[in-house]
């Protein structure tokens, strides 16, 4: 049952909120001390202005109400898979934004404008990389064929309001509300949302076929999609009337499975190069997170998988050791794994991450710097380095985190750290600006406006004219946004 706050939130206001966020002005994403990133980016030209704005608005509301799985290493891996699929998914140069959901249920989704969501539970269910990729490829197929827009175009309402209603339902479902919560929370929009979420057989077939082709062209075995369908069929039969949301919205029929099998048999994967154990390692991270309170269950699930590799089992045990406070033993194991497989950044990145969690800040920074000398753009290591330096070199932390937010303007965690680094390095006004951006990225516009007011007071006291100019620009944007919401909410 949804909380009363979420009920009030979803009863009409969310739909209007999503629609009106599309009206919010867009700006370039260049970043320096005088220009923090704004709400949207120039990628609207490739994703379609309305759908791009709608998707980013949806993402902000999602972040405000659904639990996220904060794992930079897993996010970086998912991003690499999507980047590999995108050139073959008929999506042009669409810019994607990934959201990971802290939920152990099997689910994944894609929202117009390039937002791709993945539950931690998808890693637990998909035992190999091909099975996991097949879900991503299928979701990208829905986006490339604009199934959301084509589905809602049949409704009597205008296309975008209907799409907004459907995405309101997706918000509730993805955040754990389920079908019962959907009907209770959005009233008259529920039937539309529920109907449109259950894609037509034609749309499912289109997404399957495009996904299969994208997999083959990107070097993944298309047969993996068939294996995944069979596994989902088994899950549906075992869970009876309460299958996970993904199987409610993407039912696997015998006809669909047969069509996928026939198509897969006609495709041959392009050369993908040498295989590596990355998926099994990321799956270990998901299992350690999902079963943080029951570590033995994580080990059991890993051992039950026929695709489990010894290297992944060792990595999982080291993760669990670190979670239990045995940091020295875990770091020794990560270092041994790094020596055994020196081409995989995940081991030194994890070691740096665990040193940071154990408050070994200088060691975390040293480990991150060693990795960044080999891989200068490795985002997880950059994030660890920035957070570690906060403790003893805040000016350097500010520089690093400023660069990260310039490259990752949707990274709310990076803005949160940037705000702290700015404050500790004597850039108080800029710190409040960064905090305001973090708040708007997570759907809290009123608090963001209050933060900008604080930033203005500080900038005036310090006579920082550059900061004042930027604050006034962003404050007007935020006020226009809020007034639009209030006007349409009457």
Helices and strands as residue ranges (DSSP letters): H 4-10, H 13-21, H 44-47, H 49-65, H 72-86, E 97-101, E 108-111, E 115-119, H 120-125, H 129-144, H 147-152, H 159-174, H 178-186, H 189-197, H 201-218, H 223-239, H 245-249, H 254-265, H 278-290, H 295-304, H 310-323, H 327-340, H 345-357, H 361-374, H 379-389, H 394-407, H 412-424, H 428-441, H 445-462, H 465-489
